[in-house]
Amino acid sequence: MSSNFQAPKGVKEYFPPQSATFLAARDAFATAATRAGYAYLELPVFEDTRLFARGVGESTDVVSKEMYTFEDKGERSITLRPEFTVGVLRSVLEHGLHKGELPVKVWATGPAFRYERAQKGRYRQFYQVDLEAIGSEDPAVDVETIALAWDFYRDLGLTRVSLKLNSLGCRECRPVYRAALQEFLRGLDLDEDTRARVEINPLRVLDDKRPEVQAQLEDAPLVTDHLCGACKAHHDQVRELLADLSVPWVDDPRLVRGLDYYTRTTYEFDHPLLGAQSGIGGGGRYDGLSEDIGGPSLPGIGFGLGLDRTVLAMEAEEVAAVTQSAVDVYGVPLGEEAERKIFGLIAALRRAGVAADMSYDGKKLKGAMRGAGRSGAAYAVILGERDIAAGSAQVKDLASGDQVAVPLAELVTTLKERLAQR
């Protein structure tokens, strides 16, 4: 019988055995980021609402429709983070990390929150891994972030991931493109809300998923045809370096992201087996974001990868993590005195680096051995009154069924040796 309470709508919980896949993905990313010189950053889950309004952009759906915003007891407007980049940059600036070696290379992970229409792969509380390189305009840094994400997916065993690449230009050349796009969009048959968006942020119209809108965008001007010389050179270098690293991509001149701060390099990772939620991660450059939130001129690039969708992709490709044995040794005490001795043995094994657990609540032999089998342990240590009198315990190989008496004083050493030989 369950309780009367359930998790809030739109919240994905991870419990065994799926939680093993979630941990495998998160831990694999931690390894990849650390290996590339990125340091871990732990961020608050909520921030001053103005940070997201100024950084993400008030005209975006994220800010205008999706944020969880509330007033705290100090009458301050607080928002649960809808994404990581702005908070990462705020932290870097606040703690002066940008005054040291550049680029500042950091990564973070945890939940983010958006009030969206809940469905599989699109949650109101969702989990991301985030990586940012702040303080460099070098195209090689762009490619480092892309390649790191690409290799991360490959290391997980995913083979169906594809990479889409674009450049959104800079604050010098994008206004020219913006004007050309607005002129084109004003001539289309669009609803009133979309027409308003044309005037506020026309690039958002390109991201409209409705078929009736997409059908009218076939002849829309392309941002790559309006890049200035510097942006074109930057984009060409990114593509050349990706080729050098054998990272395949598809040029997508209509690719835009849902946040206003992106400039130049923009990219997205897709997985074809996830249907409407095929975008499993993405990112790009945000060279003007620092100034937008009151900081100095400081270029940056980074990405956010969705752990929820990564788990779905792993399951779709049947490369989900196999739940490993939780323990190696399982103690089976028969009687109160035996339970106390087994309890000490289990603690000694854990201190010696051996994963161990035991039966509790005075279970009989049959029930305790059932627990040993379910634990996935390699060995059971059975201890009864006769064993205590003899100064030994029965060590049973749960795979072969072989059982042997081992002196209590030698149990930890013997078990470690046996486990090392498996």
C-alpha positions as a Python dict, from the first residue, in 0.01 Angstrom:
ca = {
    (1, 'M'): (0, 0, 0),
    (2, 'S'): (142, 339, -102),
    (3, 'S'): (93, 670, 78),
    (4, 'N'): (-160, 933, -23),
    (5, 'F'): (118, 1153, -160),
    (6, 'Q'): (278, 1153, -504),
    (7, 'A'): (562, 1346, -666),
    (8, 'P'): (448, 1674, -826),
    (9, 'K'): (338, 1656, -1187),
    (10, 'G'): (625, 1693, -1429),
    (11, 'V'): (893, 1571, -1189),
    (12, 'K'): (1101, 1272, -1296),
    (13, 'E'): (1229, 1058, -1010),
    (14, 'Y'): (1511, 805, -1048),
    (15, 'F'): (1496, 488, -843),
    (16, 'P'): (1655, 142, -889),
    (17, 'P'): (1730, 6, -1138),
    (18, 'Q'): (1701, 314, -1368),
    (19, 'S'): (1890, 526, -1117),
    (20, 'A'): (2202, 325, -1203),
    (21, 'T'): (2186, 455, -1561),
    (22, 'F'): (2135, 811, -1439),
    (23, 'L'): (2440, 785, -1212),
    (24, 'A'): (2647, 624, -1486),
    (25, 'A'): (2575, 915, -1720),
    (26, 'R'): (2641, 1181, -1458),
    (27, 'D'): (2962, 1017, -1337),
    (28, 'A'): (3088, 967, -1691),
    (29, 'F'): (3043, 1338, -1756),
    (30, 'A'): (3224, 1428, -1435),
    (31, 'T'): (3518, 1215, -1547),
    (32, 'A'): (3522, 1369, -1895),
    (33, 'A'): (3503, 1728, -1769),
    (34, 'T'): (3771, 1677, -1503),
    (35, 'R'): (3999, 1508, -1755),
    (36, 'A'): (3974, 1818, -1974),
    (37, 'G'): (4071, 2056, -1694),
    (38, 'Y'): (3725, 2175, -1591),
    (39, 'A'): (3675, 2237, -1217),
    (40, 'Y'): (3350, 2167, -1036),
    (41, 'L'): (3118, 2451, -937),
    (42, 'E'): (2828, 2405, -694),
    (43, 'L'): (2555, 2665, -752),
    (44, 'P'): (2241, 2777, -568),
    (45, 'V'): (1916, 2638, -702),
    (46, 'F'): (1753, 2984, -689),
    (47, 'E'): (1874, 3331, -787),
    (48, 'D'): (1757, 3692, -802),
    (49, 'T'): (1485, 3699, -1070),
    (50, 'R'): (1650, 3999, -1237),
    (51, 'L'): (1956, 3788, -1320),
    (52, 'F'): (1754, 3562, -1549),
    (53, 'A'): (1543, 3846, -1691),
    (54, 'R'): (1857, 4036, -1795),
    (55, 'G'): (2069, 3737, -1887),
    (56, 'V'): (1830, 3495, -2056),
    (57, 'G'): (1612, 3766, -2213),
    (58, 'E'): (1268, 3896, -2116),
    (59, 'S'): (1124, 3815, -2460),
    (60, 'T'): (1209, 3443, -2435),
    (61, 'D'): (947, 3185, -2347),
    (62, 'V'): (1170, 3078, -2059),
    (63, 'V'): (1143, 3417, -1886),
    (64, 'S'): (798, 3523, -1999),
    (65, 'K'): (613, 3192, -1947),
    (66, 'E'): (814, 2914, -1786),
    (67, 'M'): (1001, 3037, -1479),
    (68, 'Y'): (911, 2938, -1123),
    (69, 'T'): (920, 3279, -955),
    (70, 'F'): (811, 3367, -603),
    (71, 'E'): (855, 3635, -340),
    (72, 'D'): (1051, 3526, -34),
    (73, 'K'): (994, 3642, 324),
    (74, 'G'): (1222, 3938, 264),
    (75, 'E'): (994, 4049, -23),
    (76, 'R'): (1265, 3968, -277),
    (77, 'S'): (1171, 3819, -615),
    (78, 'I'): (1340, 3480, -638),
    (79, 'T'): (1343, 3233, -927),
    (80, 'L'): (1432, 2865, -938),
    (81, 'R'): (1703, 2836, -1201),
    (82, 'P'): (1563, 2758, -1547),
    (83, 'E'): (1915, 2704, -1686),
    (84, 'F'): (2277, 2709, -1567),
    (85, 'T'): (2487, 2946, -1778),
    (86, 'V'): (2376, 3278, -1630),
    (87, 'G'): (2422, 3151, -1275),
    (88, 'V'): (2766, 3011, -1360),
    (89, 'L'): (2876, 3344, -1507),
    (90, 'R'): (2737, 3534, -1207),
    (91, 'S'): (2938, 3310, -975),
    (92, 'V'): (3257, 3346, -1179),
    (93, 'L'): (3226, 3726, -1169),
    (94, 'E'): (3124, 3744, -803),
    (95, 'H'): (3421, 3538, -687),
    (96, 'G'): (3673, 3698, -923),
    (97, 'L'): (3764, 3380, -1104),
    (98, 'H'): (3795, 3578, -1427),
    (99, 'K'): (4087, 3773, -1278),
    (100, 'G'): (4306, 3464, -1289),
    (101, 'E'): (4402, 3229, -1569),
    (102, 'L'): (4172, 3244, -1871),
    (103, 'P'): (3962, 3078, -1982),
    (104, 'V'): (3788, 2991, -1658),
    (105, 'K'): (3682, 2630, -1713),
    (106, 'V'): (3404, 2500, -1486),
    (107, 'W'): (3127, 2245, -1487),
    (108, 'A'): (2814, 2199, -1278),
    (109, 'T'): (2520, 1964, -1245),
    (110, 'G'): (2182, 1942, -1077),
    (111, 'P'): (1814, 2013, -1133),
    (112, 'A'): (1665, 2306, -1325),
    (113, 'F'): (1301, 2413, -1337),
    (114, 'R'): (1061, 2527, -1608),
    (115, 'Y'): (684, 2524, -1605),
    (116, 'E'): (627, 2329, -1926),
    (117, 'R'): (361, 2093, -2054),
    (118, 'A'): (478, 1775, -1885),
    (119, 'Q'): (551, 1477, -2110),
    (120, 'K'): (813, 1207, -2148),
    (121, 'G'): (1151, 1375, -2187),
    (122, 'R'): (1014, 1720, -2100),
    (123, 'Y'): (986, 1776, -1730),
    (124, 'R'): (921, 2068, -1497),
    (125, 'Q'): (1213, 1959, -1283),
    (126, 'F'): (1485, 1830, -1512),
    (127, 'Y'): (1849, 1742, -1468),
    (128, 'Q'): (2145, 1879, -1660),
    (129, 'V'): (2519, 1868, -1672),
    (130, 'D'): (2662, 2205, -1765),
    (131, 'L'): (3008, 2305, -1887),
    (132, 'E'): (3142, 2657, -1947),
    (133, 'A'): (3470, 2807, -2073),
    (134, 'I'): (3475, 3179, -1994),
    (135, 'G'): (3727, 3437, -2110),
    (136, 'S'): (3842, 3322, -2454),
    (137, 'E'): (3732, 3393, -2812),
    (138, 'D'): (3952, 3117, -2957),
    (139, 'P'): (3757, 2888, -3195),
    (140, 'A'): (3957, 2600, -3047),
    (141, 'V'): (3774, 2652, -2718),
    (142, 'D'): (3442, 2627, -2904),
    (143, 'V'): (3552, 2296, -3053),
    (144, 'E'): (3685, 2169, -2720),
    (145, 'T'): (3338, 2199, -2567),
    (146, 'I'): (3170, 2033, -2866),
    (147, 'A'): (3422, 1749, -2880),
    (148, 'L'): (3396, 1689, -2507),
    (149, 'A'): (3020, 1646, -2532),
    (150, 'W'): (3054, 1431, -2845),
    (151, 'D'): (3307, 1200, -2678),
    (152, 'F'): (3091, 1184, -2364),
    (153, 'Y'): (2799, 1048, -2566),
    (154, 'R'): (3029, 803, -2742),
    (155, 'D'): (3178, 684, -2413),
    (156, 'L'): (2826, 603, -2293),
    (157, 'G'): (2783, 378, -2597),
    (158, 'L'): (2545, 607, -2789),
    (159, 'T'): (2594, 575, -3163),
    (160, 'R'): (2286, 755, -3301),
    (161, 'V'): (2364, 1106, -3175),
    (162, 'S'): (2401, 1373, -3444),
    (163, 'L'): (2546, 1724, -3421),
    (164, 'K'): (2388, 2031, -3582),
    (165, 'L'): (2603, 2343, -3616),
    (166, 'N'): (2539, 2708, -3697),
    (167, 'S'): (2671, 3058, -3634),
    (168, 'L'): (2440, 3336, -3515),
    (169, 'G'): (2687, 3614, -3587),
    (170, 'C'): (2788, 3891, -3349),
    (171, 'R'): (2642, 4218, -3230),
    (172, 'E'): (2793, 4388, -3533),
    (173, 'C'): (2648, 4173, -3810),
    (174, 'R'): (2336, 4028, -3652),
    (175, 'P'): (2133, 4355, -3671),
    (176, 'V'): (2168, 4343, -4051),
    (177, 'Y'): (2036, 3986, -4055),
    (178, 'R'): (1765, 4073, -3804),
    (179, 'A'): (1635, 4350, -4029),
    (180, 'A'): (1636, 4122, -4335),
    (181, 'L'): (1455, 3848, -4143),
    (182, 'Q'): (1193, 4089, -4010),
    (183, 'E'): (1123, 4220, -4359),
    (184, 'F'): (1069, 3864, -4480),
    (185, 'L'): (854, 3757, -4183),
    (186, 'R'): (626, 4061, -4207),
    (187, 'G'): (510, 3932, -4544),
    (188, 'L'): (394, 3595, -4409),
    (189, 'D'): (51, 3483, -4291),
    (190, 'L'): (117, 3466, -3916),
    (191, 'D'): (-106, 3487, -3611),
    (192, 'E'): (-108, 3795, -3391),
    (193, 'D'): (124, 3656, -3123),
    (194, 'T'): (381, 3547, -3380),
    (195, 'R'): (365, 3885, -3551),
    (196, 'A'): (442, 4047, -3217),
    (197, 'R'): (739, 3812, -3180),
    (198, 'V'): (866, 3922, -3522),
    (199, 'E'): (908, 4273, -3386),
    (200, 'I'): (1060, 4170, -3051),
    (201, 'N'): (1279, 3873, -3139),
    (202, 'P'): (1243, 3748, -3497),
    (203, 'L'): (1495, 3463, -3453),
    (204, 'R'): (1245, 3296, -3218),
    (205, 'V'): (1006, 3258, -3513),
    (206, 'L'): (1262, 3032, -3685),
    (207, 'D'): (1236, 2802, -3382),
    (208, 'D'): (856, 2774, -3409),
    (209, 'K'): (777, 2401, -3443),
    (210, 'R'): (428, 2439, -3591),
    (211, 'P'): (412, 2289, -3944),
    (212, 'E'): (206, 2580, -4079),
    (213, 'V'): (480, 2821, -3972),
    (214, 'Q'): (772, 2606, -4084),
    (215, 'A'): (613, 2568, -4429),
    (216, 'Q'): (635, 2945, -4477),
    (217, 'L'): (999, 2967, -4368),
    (218, 'E'): (1154, 2772, -4656),
    (219, 'D'): (1275, 3090, -4830),
    (220, 'A'): (1366, 3281, -4517),
    (221, 'P'): (1705, 3456, -4530),
    (222, 'L'): (1989, 3262, -4366),
    (223, 'V'): (2207, 3407, -4094),
    (224, 'T'): (2518, 3249, -4248),
    (225, 'D'): (2466, 3467, -4557),
    (226, 'H'): (2490, 3778, -4340),
    (227, 'L'): (2799, 3703, -4130),
    (228, 'C'): (3067, 3969, -4110),
    (229, 'G'): (3423, 3876, -4208),
    (230, 'A'): (3533, 3805, -3851),
    (231, 'C'): (3233, 3583, -3776),
    (232, 'K'): (3272, 3393, -4102),
    (233, 'A'): (3640, 3331, -4032),
    (234, 'H'): (3555, 3215, -3679),
    (235, 'H'): (3288, 2978, -3809),
    (236, 'D'): (3520, 2836, -4076),
    (237, 'Q'): (3787, 2767, -3814),
    (238, 'V'): (3539, 2587, -3592),
    (239, 'R'): (3441, 2362, -3881),
    (240, 'E'): (3803, 2294, -3975),
    (241, 'L'): (3895, 2200, -3618),
    (242, 'L'): (3593, 1972, -3586),
    (243, 'A'): (3707, 1794, -3901),
    (244, 'D'): (4058, 1761, -3753),
    (245, 'L'): (3908, 1583, -3452),
    (246, 'S'): (3686, 1361, -3671),
    (247, 'V'): (3369, 1499, -3511),
    (248, 'P'): (3094, 1483, -3777),
    (249, 'W'): (2836, 1760, -3800),
    (250, 'V'): (2554, 1887, -4018),
    (251, 'D'): (2541, 2256, -4107),
    (252, 'D'): (2200, 2387, -4003),
    (253, 'P'): (2169, 2757, -4094),
    (254, 'R'): (1821, 2769, -3934),
    (255, 'L'): (1938, 2646, -3595),
    (256, 'V'): (1864, 2892, -3316),
    (257, 'R'): (1853, 2833, -2944),
    (258, 'G'): (1576, 2924, -2701),
    (259, 'L'): (1785, 3180, -2511),
    (260, 'D'): (1874, 3532, -2622),
    (261, 'Y'): (2239, 3539, -2519),
    (262, 'Y'): (2383, 3318, -2794),
    (263, 'T'): (2630, 3461, -3047),
    (264, 'R'): (2847, 3304, -3314),
    (265, 'T'): (2892, 2928, -3263),
    (266, 'T'): (2564, 2753, -3182),
    (267, 'Y'): (2511, 2378, -3176),
    (268, 'E'): (2269, 2105, -3077),
    (269, 'F'): (2289, 1730, -3027),
    (270, 'D'): (1993, 1524, -3146),
    (271, 'H'): (1890, 1164, -3101),
    (272, 'P'): (1644, 1024, -3359),
    (273, 'L'): (1485, 763, -3131),
    (274, 'L'): (1338, 1021, -2891),
    (275, 'G'): (1073, 1163, -3121),
    (276, 'A'): (958, 1516, -3041),
    (277, 'Q'): (1214, 1545, -2759),
    (278, 'S'): (1511, 1457, -2981),
    (279, 'G'): (1729, 1746, -2864),
    (280, 'I'): (1941, 1592, -2589),
    (281, 'G'): (2185, 1879, -2542),
    (282, 'G'): (2324, 2193, -2692),
    (283, 'G'): (2504, 2517, -2638),
    (284, 'G'): (2696, 2796, -2795),
    (285, 'R'): (2893, 3114, -2752),
    (286, 'Y'): (2763, 3409, -2544),
    (287, 'D'): (3018, 3686, -2588),
    (288, 'G'): (2796, 3971, -2465),
    (289, 'L'): (2631, 3803, -2168),
    (290, 'S'): (2877, 3932, -1907),
    (291, 'E'): (2800, 4293, -1999),
    (292, 'D'): (2426, 4217, -1995),
    (293, 'I'): (2443, 4125, -1625),
    (294, 'G'): (2668, 4416, -1531),
    (295, 'G'): (3009, 4254, -1568),
    (296, 'P'): (3313, 4337, -1783),
    (297, 'S'): (3353, 4235, -2144),
    (298, 'L'): (3417, 3864, -2114),
    (299, 'P'): (3353, 3614, -2396),
    (300, 'G'): (3232, 3265, -2318),
    (301, 'I'): (3101, 2940, -2456),
    (302, 'G'): (2936, 2639, -2300),
    (303, 'F'): (2660, 2384, -2313),
    (304, 'G'): (2389, 2210, -2115),
    (305, 'L'): (2321, 1842, -2172),
    (306, 'G'): (1994, 1691, -2055),
    (307, 'L'): (2055, 1393, -1827),
    (308, 'D'): (1691, 1286, -1849),
    (309, 'R'): (1701, 1258, -2226),
    (310, 'T'): (2048, 1105, -2218),
    (311, 'V'): (1906, 827, -1999),
    (312, 'L'): (1616, 782, -2245),
    (313, 'A'): (1864, 764, -2533),
    (314, 'M'): (2072, 502, -2350),
    (315, 'E'): (1759, 295, -2290),
    (316, 'A'): (1646, 339, -2652),
    (317, 'E'): (1984, 213, -2779),
    (318, 'E'): (1988, -56, -2510),
    (319, 'V'): (2314, 65, -2361),
    (320, 'A'): (2159, 146, -2023),
    (321, 'A'): (2392, 75, -1733),
    (322, 'V'): (2361, -275, -1594),
    (323, 'T'): (2295, -253, -1223),
    (324, 'Q'): (2615, -364, -1062),
    (325, 'S'): (2624, -576, -748),
    (326, 'A'): (2556, -343, -458),
    (327, 'V'): (2777, -549, -230),
    (328, 'D'): (3046, -817, -248),
    (329, 'V'): (2990, -984, 88),
    (330, 'Y'): (2666, -1048, 275),
    (331, 'G'): (2659, -1143, 642),
    (332, 'V'): (2412, -1405, 768),
    (333, 'P'): (2400, -1411, 1150),
    (334, 'L'): (2207, -1683, 1330),
    (335, 'G'): (2131, -1559, 1680),
    (336, 'E'): (2195, -1245, 1882),
    (337, 'E'): (2560, -1311, 1960),
    (338, 'A'): (2628, -1393, 1597),
    (339, 'E'): (2455, -1073, 1485),
    (340, 'R'): (2684, -865, 1703),
    (341, 'K'): (2995, -1038, 1569),
    (342, 'I'): (2874, -1015, 1206),
    (343, 'F'): (2795, -648, 1261),
    (344, 'G'): (3158, -587, 1359),
    (345, 'L'): (3282, -796, 1067),
    (346, 'I'): (3077, -599, 816),
    (347, 'A'): (3218, -272, 953),
    (348, 'A'): (3572, -413, 927),
    (349, 'L'): (3514, -520, 567),
    (350, 'R'): (3380, -176, 473),
    (351, 'R'): (3680, -7, 635),
    (352, 'A'): (3902, -238, 432),
    (353, 'G'): (3734, -121, 111),
    (354, 'V'): (3497, -416, 61),
    (355, 'A'): (3130, -348, -15),
    (356, 'A'): (2934, -541, 245),
    (357, 'D'): (2586, -573, 393),
    (358, 'M'): (2406, -811, 629),
    (359, 'S'): (2073, -954, 734),
    (360, 'Y'): (1887, -774, 1013),
    (361, 'D'): (1587, -834, 1237),
    (362, 'G'): (1688, -1185, 1340),
    (363, 'K'): (1587, -1355, 1016),
    (364, 'K'): (1609, -1732, 996),
    (365, 'L'): (1866, -1896, 767),
    (366, 'K'): (1630, -1933, 469),
    (367, 'G'): (1514, -1570, 476),
    (368, 'A'): (1866, -1437, 535),
    (369, 'M'): (2007, -1641, 244),
    (370, 'R'): (1727, -1509, 24),
    (371, 'G'): (1851, -1159, 110),
    (372, 'A'): (2207, -1265, 27),
    (373, 'G'): (2097, -1381, -317),
    (374, 'R'): (1905, -1062, -388),
    (375, 'S'): (2201, -847, -282),
    (376, 'G'): (2412, -972, -571),
    (377, 'A'): (2699, -1053, -334),
    (378, 'A'): (2972, -1293, -436),
    (379, 'Y'): (3005, -1444, -89),
    (380, 'A'): (2784, -1502, 213),
    (381, 'V'): (2939, -1523, 559),
    (382, 'I'): (2725, -1747, 778),
    (383, 'L'): (2778, -1742, 1151),
    (384, 'G'): (2595, -1953, 1410),
    (385, 'E'): (2654, -2071, 1767),
    (386, 'R'): (2870, -2367, 1662),
    (387, 'D'): (3081, -2143, 1439),
    (388, 'I'): (3139, -1899, 1724),
    (389, 'A'): (3244, -2184, 1951),
    (390, 'A'): (3488, -2302, 1683),
    (391, 'G'): (3621, -1948, 1624),
    (392, 'S'): (3533, -1955, 1256),
    (393, 'A'): (3259, -1866, 1007),
    (394, 'Q'): (3121, -2037, 699),
    (395, 'V'): (3211, -1856, 375),
    (396, 'K'): (2980, -1959, 94),
    (397, 'D'): (3046, -1887, -275),
    (398, 'L'): (2698, -1787, -391),
    (399, 'A'): (2773, -1872, -753),
    (400, 'S'): (2916, -2222, -711),
    (401, 'G'): (2760, -2312, -378),
    (402, 'D'): (3097, -2414, -234),
    (403, 'Q'): (3128, -2350, 138),
    (404, 'V'): (3434, -2350, 364),
    (405, 'A'): (3509, -2263, 726),
    (406, 'V'): (3743, -1965, 772),
    (407, 'P'): (3890, -1851, 1107),
    (408, 'L'): (3724, -1530, 1227),
    (409, 'A'): (4061, -1356, 1261),
    (410, 'E'): (4136, -1427, 893),
    (411, 'L'): (3796, -1346, 743),
    (412, 'V'): (3868, -992, 617),
    (413, 'T'): (4202, -1090, 460),
    (414, 'T'): (4062, -1409, 306),
    (415, 'L'): (3761, -1236, 155),
    (416, 'K'): (3972, -954, 12),
    (417, 'E'): (4205, -1208, -150),
    (418, 'R'): (3919, -1409, -296),
    (419, 'L'): (3749, -1099, -435),
    (420, 'A'): (4075, -983, -591),
    (421, 'Q'): (4103, -1314, -776),
    (422, 'R'): (3754, -1304, -927),
}
